[in-house]
Amino acid sequence: MRIFEIVFPREKSISSHSCMCATVVASTASTAFASCPNSWQQIGSPPLHQEEFKPLTKEAYHKYLADLDIEKLYETIVETIKASEECWPADGPQDGDVASYAGLFGRLAWHCSGTLRVIDGVSSGGCEGGRNRHWPEREWRDNANLDKARAILSQVKQMPRYQQLSWGDLITFAGTVGLKASGGPAEKFCFGRVDDEDGRKSIMLGTEGIEQCEFDNCRSMSPCENNFHWPEQDPKDDARCNLTQSNGRQQGSHSVGLIYVFPHGPQLRADQPDFDASQLHQRSPKLSAKEVRDTFQTRMGWTDQETVALIGGGHTLGRSHGNCASLPHGSSTKCTGAYTTSSGYEGAWTRTPSQWNYDFFEAMLEHEWVPTQSPDGLDQWGPKNTMGKFANTFRLTSDLSLVNDPIYRQWAITYKNDHNRFDADFATAWFKLTHRSTNHPRDDDLETDAGKCTDFKFAKSISV
């Protein structure tokens, strides 16, 4: 199956280009973040070919990795996870938990790796290359505020012993460290991802915003030329991208700028049996399950079991942000911390978003969820029992799809009842997600190529 072929334009002269080094959702977020050292932003979201620490060749990088002290790197990242920065506070306290960047680093690693798709047995995308720090990926709306995650992580990158560590390795390792240090399952990690100098290899994945494009003849591929609505879906709702676009490019997600699906799910037509005019919105978890399977399985190559494990584990730590609208009028506080907006959805999935737990499936299987909206106005779901133990958590429509599809539901029940099975299956899926790429299409290719791995046995006494 042919992947999109593109003739790359001539690069603009650096001297004539005004660099935009941070992707922000709102101007308030940009203002608040300005107090952080500018060098953090420049390192995490560099101008074209102006990286302070240039990517190494594969041979040179493997030589560097031979002397890498993995345990020391682990400890350094754990300290970074625990040290909340005033300019971009760590999550946790707003949900009654300790401050931790584990969820943020996990999201960064997932979104960098989530471009992985296996079509006709061929792997492409993935975090190798570290292109999340370059256009076009850094201007996708699904990556909002991940420039802040890279900026905070740049404190590690600036240390002399880690200046040659690739962003692809640093991002995926930091996400895995966040899981392990928070009590989650991480059994193995291998290094060896070589960075790219720019993001041109990601253009085939789709371009959304073009403000940060540093090439000539920049154009947006959003919205997709070839798109569709589900038969049961409101025709006024967001159209979904077809897999194959008119120029032969294959669109993995349902919208350019998203990693997978629309989290709020499809809105039902008024003539559908499940349409309930008394509810706050008409998003359908059943229909959402169809598009979760279309993206994760058909377009990305994940099995149903892997899909449920990945979403469940990925939505255990951290939270979603859509609370800028709650900022008190006239407040001198900016839209950071408890008032951050990234995706626009608001809330933590679990009661302890800084510590690994098993709330995700239990809450959906044993409690009823009703339509709600985030303070920023996006459709989501909350527990019907507003006084119950999950009262302060939320769900996306795509989350609830996992208990509204018969196959997904059986896996959800399995994971609710067998935490060891859930941990093992998530760890396996996470390893696959973060280790496969175009250049290393199989799970063990990095280990075979670079031979630098860890089983985290040293990490048992270290925790967030």
PLY file of the C-alpha trace (Angstrom):
ply
format ascii 1.0
element vertex 464
property float x
property float y
property float z
element edge 463
property int vertex1
property int vertex2
end_header
0.00 0.00 0.00
1.62 3.25 -1.12
2.45 5.89 1.46
2.33 9.58 0.56
5.25 10.78 -1.55
6.23 14.42 -1.28
8.79 16.64 -2.96
10.20 18.75 -0.14
10.39 22.49 -0.75
13.53 24.55 -0.45
14.15 25.61 3.15
13.79 29.26 4.00
16.83 31.22 5.04
17.11 31.16 8.83
18.02 34.83 8.89
14.75 35.76 7.19
12.54 33.54 9.33
10.93 34.63 12.54
10.82 31.57 14.77
7.80 30.70 16.87
9.22 28.41 19.53
6.12 27.46 21.54
2.79 25.98 20.56
0.07 27.42 22.78
-3.67 27.07 22.99
-4.35 30.53 24.34
-2.38 33.73 24.69
-2.77 33.51 28.45
-0.83 30.25 28.46
1.93 31.81 26.37
2.20 34.78 28.75
2.35 32.52 31.80
5.02 30.31 30.29
7.22 33.25 29.35
8.62 33.31 32.90
10.37 29.97 32.30
13.91 30.24 30.90
13.77 30.86 27.17
16.59 28.35 26.68
14.25 25.56 27.80
11.85 26.45 25.00
14.58 26.84 22.40
16.00 23.40 23.22
12.63 21.62 23.36
11.16 23.30 20.26
14.18 24.40 18.20
14.19 26.59 15.09
15.05 24.71 11.91
18.66 23.50 11.98
19.45 25.66 15.01
19.42 22.94 17.65
21.91 23.58 20.41
22.72 19.88 20.57
22.97 18.45 17.05
21.75 14.89 16.38
24.53 12.32 16.10
25.02 9.81 13.34
23.91 6.27 14.14
27.48 5.06 14.60
28.43 7.96 16.87
25.23 7.61 18.86
25.75 3.93 19.54
29.26 4.79 20.78
27.75 7.38 23.15
25.17 4.90 24.44
27.86 2.37 25.35
28.88 4.54 28.32
25.40 5.78 29.30
24.65 5.26 33.00
20.97 4.28 32.77
20.41 4.20 36.52
21.76 7.73 36.90
19.56 8.94 34.04
16.55 7.28 35.68
17.21 9.02 38.99
17.70 12.37 37.24
14.37 12.08 35.45
12.60 11.02 38.65
13.85 14.18 40.35
12.61 16.24 37.40
9.18 14.57 37.62
8.93 15.52 41.30
10.13 19.13 40.97
7.10 21.22 39.99
8.06 24.37 38.12
6.19 27.57 38.95
5.97 28.59 35.29
4.19 25.31 34.38
3.03 23.58 37.58
2.88 19.79 37.75
-0.53 18.13 38.02
-1.71 16.32 41.12
-2.52 18.92 43.78
-5.74 20.04 42.04
-6.94 16.42 42.37
-5.70 15.82 45.91
-2.50 14.01 44.88
1.20 14.86 44.96
2.72 17.05 42.26
4.08 14.96 39.40
4.99 15.35 35.75
4.57 11.58 35.22
1.28 12.05 33.38
2.65 14.90 31.27
5.77 12.94 30.30
3.60 9.91 29.57
1.44 11.98 27.24
4.56 13.35 25.52
5.93 9.84 24.99
2.57 8.48 23.80
1.94 11.31 21.35
5.48 11.13 20.00
5.12 7.35 19.58
1.43 7.38 18.64
2.19 8.18 15.01
3.14 4.49 14.72
0.97 2.64 12.26
1.34 -0.88 10.90
-0.36 -1.16 7.50
-0.05 -4.40 5.53
2.58 -5.50 8.05
4.78 -2.45 7.41
5.60 -0.18 10.38
5.94 3.57 9.91
5.93 6.63 12.15
6.88 6.25 15.80
9.01 8.39 18.10
12.34 7.56 16.49
13.59 10.81 14.97
12.15 12.81 17.87
10.11 14.78 15.33
7.52 15.75 17.95
9.81 18.75 18.61
9.56 19.94 14.99
6.85 21.17 12.62
4.39 19.77 11.62
3.86 17.55 14.68
4.46 20.28 17.22
1.66 22.34 15.66
-0.96 19.58 15.83
-3.75 20.51 18.24
-3.47 17.13 19.96
0.08 18.14 20.98
-1.01 21.37 22.66
1.28 22.30 25.55
3.69 19.44 24.90
6.22 22.17 24.15
6.05 22.75 27.92
6.79 19.08 28.58
9.82 19.18 26.28
10.94 22.46 27.85
10.85 20.99 31.36
12.61 17.87 30.09
15.24 20.08 28.49
16.70 20.56 31.98
17.92 16.97 31.62
18.99 17.47 28.01
21.17 20.47 29.00
23.23 18.43 31.45
26.67 17.74 29.92
26.33 13.95 30.25
22.98 13.95 28.38
23.52 16.53 25.66
24.11 13.77 23.11
21.15 11.67 24.28
18.60 11.69 21.47
15.20 13.29 21.96
13.58 10.10 20.74
15.24 8.16 23.55
14.80 10.90 26.17
11.08 11.36 25.48
10.19 7.67 25.45
12.41 6.88 28.44
10.97 9.78 30.48
7.44 8.53 29.80
8.45 5.03 30.84
10.24 6.31 33.95
7.08 8.17 34.90
5.14 4.92 34.76
7.72 2.92 36.70
8.39 5.53 39.36
4.63 5.97 39.93
4.19 2.29 40.64
3.18 1.27 37.13
4.33 -1.62 34.94
7.52 -1.15 32.93
9.63 -4.25 32.52
12.12 -3.20 29.86
13.40 -0.28 27.83
15.91 -0.15 24.99
17.82 2.86 23.67
19.03 3.57 20.14
16.58 6.02 18.52
18.51 8.41 16.29
17.10 11.92 15.96
16.18 13.67 12.71
17.31 17.24 12.05
13.82 18.39 11.06
10.25 17.19 10.80
9.94 16.63 7.04
9.37 12.87 7.48
6.20 13.70 9.43
4.63 15.71 6.61
3.19 12.43 5.27
1.28 12.15 8.58
-0.59 15.38 7.86
-0.05 19.11 8.33
-2.54 21.17 10.33
-1.27 24.59 11.39
1.43 26.21 9.25
2.48 29.17 11.41
5.61 27.32 12.49
6.41 25.84 9.08
9.99 26.67 8.13
9.84 25.57 4.50
8.58 27.29 1.37
5.11 26.60 -0.03
3.63 25.49 3.29
0.07 24.25 3.14
-2.38 22.72 5.55
-3.94 19.34 4.83
-6.79 20.07 7.24
-9.61 19.39 6.78
-9.11 16.17 4.83
-10.30 16.25 1.24
-11.72 12.73 1.51
-13.93 12.36 4.56
-17.10 10.70 5.79
-19.82 10.64 8.43
-21.12 7.48 10.07
-24.70 6.67 8.97
-25.92 7.24 12.53
-23.94 10.48 12.94
-25.32 14.02 12.86
-24.23 15.40 9.45
-23.40 18.72 11.15
-20.86 16.97 13.38
-17.14 16.76 12.58
-16.41 14.80 9.42
-13.93 11.92 9.75
-10.93 11.51 7.45
-10.86 8.51 5.13
-7.72 6.39 5.31
-6.65 7.14 1.72
-6.58 10.74 0.59
-6.75 12.03 -2.98
-2.97 12.38 -3.35
-2.36 8.83 -2.11
-1.39 9.95 1.39
-2.69 7.66 4.12
-4.29 9.42 7.07
-4.00 7.31 10.20
-6.20 9.38 12.52
-9.74 10.62 11.93
-8.58 14.22 11.74
-5.30 15.87 10.81
-3.84 17.08 14.09
-5.26 14.25 16.20
-3.26 11.17 17.18
-6.24 8.78 16.94
-9.93 9.73 17.22
-12.15 12.62 18.24
-12.21 12.04 22.04
-15.74 13.45 22.41
-17.01 10.87 19.92
-19.67 11.11 17.22
-22.88 13.02 17.83
-26.03 11.05 17.05
-28.65 12.03 14.55
-32.00 12.98 16.09
-33.72 9.97 14.50
-31.49 7.41 16.25
-32.97 5.18 19.00
-30.35 6.26 21.57
-30.96 9.97 20.98
-32.16 11.53 24.24
-33.09 15.19 24.01
-33.12 15.51 27.80
-29.35 14.95 27.98
-26.70 17.64 27.79
-25.20 16.16 24.62
-25.77 13.28 22.22
-22.31 11.73 21.97
-22.45 7.99 21.37
-20.02 5.60 23.12
-21.31 2.75 20.92
-20.54 4.62 17.73
-17.26 5.83 19.19
-16.21 2.18 19.53
-16.48 1.80 15.74
-14.04 4.62 15.13
-11.68 3.53 17.91
-11.44 0.16 16.14
-11.12 1.83 12.73
-8.12 3.88 13.86
-6.39 1.60 16.34
-6.89 -1.70 14.49
-7.49 -0.99 10.80
-5.17 2.00 10.43
-2.63 1.54 13.22
-2.34 -2.24 13.49
-3.35 -2.75 17.14
-5.44 -5.71 18.28
-8.60 -5.19 20.34
-6.80 -6.46 23.43
-3.87 -4.07 22.90
-6.27 -1.19 22.28
-8.08 -1.67 25.59
-4.83 -2.14 27.51
-3.21 0.95 25.97
-6.15 3.27 26.57
-6.69 1.97 30.10
-3.06 2.37 31.08
-2.61 5.62 29.21
-5.56 7.12 31.07
-4.49 6.05 34.55
-1.86 8.69 35.31
-2.29 12.39 34.65
-5.36 14.34 33.64
-6.98 16.32 30.86
-7.09 20.12 30.86
-9.99 22.37 29.88
-10.46 24.77 32.78
-9.28 28.20 31.65
-12.90 29.38 31.62
-13.03 28.87 35.41
-10.34 31.46 36.04
-11.91 34.11 38.32
-12.62 37.37 36.54
-9.92 39.92 37.17
-7.52 37.35 38.61
-3.82 38.00 38.16
-3.32 34.23 37.86
-2.85 32.93 34.32
-4.30 29.80 32.73
-1.78 27.36 34.14
-1.97 24.78 36.91
-5.59 24.22 37.88
-6.75 26.60 35.12
-4.83 25.06 32.22
-6.38 24.43 28.82
-4.80 21.89 26.47
-7.34 19.54 24.89
-10.33 21.40 26.34
-11.63 18.37 28.28
-11.30 18.68 32.04
-10.58 16.25 34.82
-8.56 13.31 36.10
-9.47 9.78 35.02
-8.62 8.32 38.42
-8.58 9.25 42.09
-4.77 9.16 42.34
-3.51 10.56 39.00
0.09 10.71 40.26
0.14 7.07 41.41
-0.58 3.91 39.43
-4.02 2.50 40.26
-6.88 0.41 38.88
-9.76 2.90 38.87
-10.19 3.23 35.12
-12.12 0.05 34.34
-13.80 -0.35 37.73
-15.37 3.09 37.52
-16.81 2.50 34.06
-18.06 -1.03 34.70
-19.61 -0.51 38.11
-20.94 3.04 37.88
-23.27 4.95 35.57
-21.94 7.89 33.57
-23.96 10.84 32.27
-23.28 13.55 29.69
-21.49 16.64 31.02
-19.35 19.43 29.63
-15.96 20.77 30.64
-15.73 24.38 31.88
-14.29 25.20 28.45
-17.44 23.79 26.82
-16.40 20.42 25.40
-18.63 17.36 25.66
-17.50 14.72 28.14
-18.97 12.47 30.87
-19.24 12.44 34.65
-20.47 9.90 37.22
-24.21 10.01 37.85
-23.55 9.58 41.55
-21.94 12.92 42.34
-21.32 11.85 45.92
-19.66 8.50 45.10
-15.99 7.60 45.27
-15.40 8.52 41.63
-17.25 11.83 41.87
-14.19 13.90 41.02
-13.21 11.94 37.92
-14.35 12.16 34.29
-14.48 10.11 31.12
-14.23 10.80 27.41
-16.73 9.26 25.02
-13.86 7.23 23.56
-13.15 5.87 27.06
-16.74 4.73 27.49
-16.59 3.02 24.10
-14.52 0.32 25.81
-17.49 -0.81 27.89
-20.08 -0.32 25.13
-18.56 -2.68 22.58
-18.93 -6.40 23.37
-15.33 -7.36 22.52
-13.76 -4.35 24.19
-16.00 -4.87 27.22
-14.79 -8.41 27.78
-11.21 -7.16 27.92
-12.25 -4.34 30.26
-13.85 -6.90 32.59
-10.73 -9.07 32.44
-8.51 -6.14 33.39
-10.83 -5.00 36.18
-10.74 -8.46 37.73
-7.09 -9.33 37.06
-4.72 -6.46 37.80
-1.64 -8.57 37.11
-2.94 -9.38 33.63
-3.69 -5.70 33.02
-0.20 -4.66 34.14
1.46 -7.29 31.95
-0.62 -6.54 28.85
-0.19 -2.79 29.20
3.57 -3.11 29.68
3.80 -5.24 26.52
1.68 -2.82 24.49
3.58 0.21 25.82
6.89 -1.40 24.89
5.61 -2.06 21.37
4.28 1.50 21.06
7.50 3.16 22.17
9.97 0.83 20.44
8.61 0.34 16.92
9.26 2.81 14.12
10.01 2.97 10.41
13.69 2.16 10.98
13.02 -0.41 13.72
9.73 -2.06 12.74
9.85 -4.97 15.23
9.76 -4.91 19.02
13.32 -6.19 19.49
15.01 -4.28 16.66
16.44 -1.56 18.91
17.97 -4.14 21.23
19.51 -6.00 18.29
20.79 -2.78 16.73
22.12 -0.78 19.70
22.30 -3.38 22.48
21.54 -0.87 25.27
18.58 -1.95 27.41
17.45 -2.00 31.03
15.06 -4.20 33.01
14.65 -1.54 35.76
15.72 -3.89 38.56
17.63 -0.99 40.12
14.43 1.08 40.30
12.58 -0.88 42.98
13.66 1.42 45.79
13.01 4.68 43.93
9.53 6.17 43.71
7.75 9.42 43.00
0 1
1 2
2 3
3 4
4 5
5 6
6 7
7 8
8 9
9 10
10 11
11 12
12 13
13 14
14 15
15 16
16 17
17 18
18 19
19 20
20 21
21 22
22 23
23 24
24 25
25 26
26 27
27 28
28 29
29 30
30 31
31 32
32 33
33 34
34 35
35 36
36 37
37 38
38 39
39 40
40 41
41 42
42 43
43 44
44 45
45 46
46 47
47 48
48 49
49 50
50 51
51 52
52 53
53 54
54 55
55 56
56 57
57 58
58 59
59 60
60 61
61 62
62 63
63 64
64 65
65 66
66 67
67 68
68 69
69 70
70 71
71 72
72 73
73 74
74 75
75 76
76 77
77 78
78 79
79 80
80 81
81 82
82 83
83 84
84 85
85 86
86 87
87 88
88 89
89 90
90 91
91 92
92 93
93 94
94 95
95 96
96 97
97 98
98 99
99 100
100 101
101 102
102 103
103 104
104 105
105 106
106 107
107 108
108 109
109 110
110 111
111 112
112 113
113 114
114 115
115 116
116 117
117 118
118 119
119 120
120 121
121 122
122 123
123 124
124 125
125 126
126 127
127 128
128 129
129 130
130 131
131 132
132 133
133 134
134 135
135 136
136 137
137 138
138 139
139 140
140 141
141 142
142 143
143 144
144 145
145 146
146 147
147 148
148 149
149 150
150 151
151 152
152 153
153 154
154 155
155 156
156 157
157 158
158 159
159 160
160 161
161 162
162 163
163 164
164 165
165 166
166 167
167 168
168 169
169 170
170 171
171 172
172 173
173 174
174 175
175 176
176 177
177 178
178 179
179 180
180 181
181 182
182 183
183 184
184 185
185 186
186 187
187 188
188 189
189 190
190 191
191 192
192 193
193 194
194 195
195 196
196 197
197 198
198 199
199 200
200 201
201 202
202 203
203 204
204 205
205 206
206 207
207 208
208 209
209 210
210 211
211 212
212 213
213 214
214 215
215 216
216 217
217 218
218 219
219 220
220 221
221 222
222 223
223 224
224 225
225 226
226 227
227 228
228 229
229 230
230 231
231 232
232 233
233 234
234 235
235 236
236 237
237 238
238 239
239 240
240 241
241 242
242 243
243 244
244 245
245 246
246 247
247 248
248 249
249 250
250 251
251 252
252 253
253 254
254 255
255 256
256 257
257 258
258 259
259 260
260 261
261 262
262 263
263 264
264 265
265 266
266 267
267 268
268 269
269 270
270 271
271 272
272 273
273 274
274 275
275 276
276 277
277 278
278 279
279 280
280 281
281 282
282 283
283 284
284 285
285 286
286 287
287 288
288 289
289 290
290 291
291 292
292 293
293 294
294 295
295 296
296 297
297 298
298 299
299 300
300 301
301 302
302 303
303 304
304 305
305 306
306 307
307 308
308 309
309 310
310 311
311 312
312 313
313 314
314 315
315 316
316 317
317 318
318 319
319 320
320 321
321 322
322 323
323 324
324 325
325 326
326 327
327 328
328 329
329 330
330 331
331 332
332 333
333 334
334 335
335 336
336 337
337 338
338 339
339 340
340 341
341 342
342 343
343 344
344 345
345 346
346 347
347 348
348 349
349 350
350 351
351 352
352 353
353 354
354 355
355 356
356 357
357 358
358 359
359 360
360 361
361 362
362 363
363 364
364 365
365 366
366 367
367 368
368 369
369 370
370 371
371 372
372 373
373 374
374 375
375 376
376 377
377 378
378 379
379 380
380 381
381 382
382 383
383 384
384 385
385 386
386 387
387 388
388 389
389 390
390 391
391 392
392 393
393 394
394 395
395 396
396 397
397 398
398 399
399 400
400 401
401 402
402 403
403 404
404 405
405 406
406 407
407 408
408 409
409 410
410 411
411 412
412 413
413 414
414 415
415 416
416 417
417 418
418 419
419 420
420 421
421 422
422 423
423 424
424 425
425 426
426 427
427 428
428 429
429 430
430 431
431 432
432 433
433 434
434 435
435 436
436 437
437 438
438 439
439 440
440 441
441 442
442 443
443 444
444 445
445 446
446 447
447 448
448 449
449 450
450 451
451 452
452 453
453 454
454 455
455 456
456 457
457 458
458 459
459 460
460 461
461 462
462 463
